[in-house]
Amino acid sequence: MQDLPQKLTHLDSQGQAQMVDVSPKTPTRRQAVAAGRIRMTPAAFTAIEAGNTPKGDVLATSRIAGIMAAKQTAQLIPLCHPLPLHKIEIQLNANPQLPGYEIQASVTTKAETGVEMEALTAVSIAALTLYDMAKALDKSMYIEAIYLVSKTGGKSGDYHSGL
């Protein structure tokens, strides 16, 4: 765990929540990668891999939902800045050992602040959409381990989780 900053930037001098003023910052290229996974029964995994699901293409729909979610992050998370997103990439990788899918989102911008929340939101919504698309096959699916893998750019420098 990294040390906390001396001052939390989302709190004003009275301890009230505030949106951080990023206008003095110079826009720079920033990228964030987040990951997570969803576990399911072997039968549900086999059905998704075979394309044999009641609602259609589970993986394509989940990928699109993740992209759309990243673009809506500022409307979902209070105090999050709306950002111009230049690239959003969602990967859903089959893992028979889970069984389930490992989800990764990569988001890139050139802005005054980072895109960590956009990447984390993309992974979360891709996983939730996968659950929604396949819940007729398995209501016991388990979404887990959503975390920031890495981020580049910005005043605080690069970060890599090491996981």
N, C-alpha and C positions, 0 to 999 in steps of 0.2 A: 504494500500500500504506500502511495506517495503521501508526503506531508500535505496538510491542508494549507491553502494560502492564508496569509496573515489576515486578510479582509475578504469576506464573501461579497462578490461584486453585485449580487442580486438583492442585497439589502442596503437601504439607505442609512444615514447616520442615526435614525430613530429605530432601526431594526425592521422597517417596513419593506415589503417586497417591491422591487422596481425593475424596470427593463433597463439593461445596461446601455449606456450611450456608446456606440461603437463608431460614431461619425469621425472622431479624430484619427482613427486607424486607417492605414493604407490597405487597400484590397490586395490580397496575395492569394496564390493558388493553395487550396486546402483540400485535403482528402481524408475521409474516415472510412474505416472498414469495421463492420459489426458482424457477429455470428450468433447462431443459436441452433437448436435442433428440436425435432418433434419425433417422439417414439410412438409406435403403434403395434398392433398385433401383426404377426406374420401374414395372416390372411388379408388384412387391409393393405399392407405393403405390397403383396403380390398383385392385388387387384389394381392398385394405382400404377404399378410398373407395367402391367398388361394393358392399361387404358380401359379397364373394365369397371368404371364407376358410374353411379346413377346420375351425377351432375355434369359429366363431361370431363374435359381436360383439366385435371386438378393442378398440375404443375404449372401450366401456362397461365391459368387464372391466378394462382398464387404469386407468380412472378409479376404479373401486371399489377396486382393489388399492392405489392411491395413498392413498386415504382410510383404508383399513385399516392401511396401513403407518405413517401419521402417528400413529395411535392406539397403535401398538406400539413406538414409537421408544425408550422407556426400557428395553424388554426387549431391544433390539438393540444399543444403544450404551452401553458401560460408563460409569458415572458420570453419565448423563443422568437428570434428574429426571422422574418421572411427573407429567404435567400434565393438568388438566381442559381439554380442547379444546372450544371453543365453536363454532367454524366451521372447516371444511376444504373448500376449493374446488379442484378439479383441472380444468385446461383442457388439451385436446389439440387444437392447431390445425394443420390441414393446411397444408403448405408445398410446393407442387409444384416450387419452385426447388431444394429440398434434393436430391432429393425425400425427404419424410418428415414428421415432426411436431415442432412446438415444444410443449414441455410446461411448464406453469406451475402451481405449487401456492401457495395462500395459506392460512395457518393463523392463527387468532385464539384468544386466551385472555385470561383475567384471572387472573394468577398472580404469584408472586414472581420468576420467571425467564422468559426468552424462549423462543420456539418456532422458532428458526432450524433446529435439527436436525430437527424434525418436518417442516418444509417441504422441506428437502433430502432427507430420507428418502422423503417422498411422491413427489417427482420421480424419484428413483432407482428406486423400486419400480414406479412407473407405466411408466417406460421399459423396465425388465426384463420386466415383464408383457407389454407390447406386443411385445417381442422373442420371448418364449415363445409368444405367441398366433399369431405370424406366421412363426416360424422355418421352417415347412414351405415357405413361399414364398421365403424369402431368409435364408440362414444368414450372409450377409455384412453384415447390418445393423450400424450403428455408432452407439453411444451416446456423446454428447459434451457438453462445455460445461455441466456441472451446476454451478451457482453460486448464491450468495445475491444476489438482486436488491435487496432492501431489508428493513429491520426498523424497527419503531417501538416506542417505550416502553422503560422500564427506565433504570437509572442511567447507562449509557453513551450514552443518547440515540438519536436516529434515525441510520440508515445507509442510503445509496443507492449502489449500485455504479457508476453512471454508464455502464454498458455498454448 
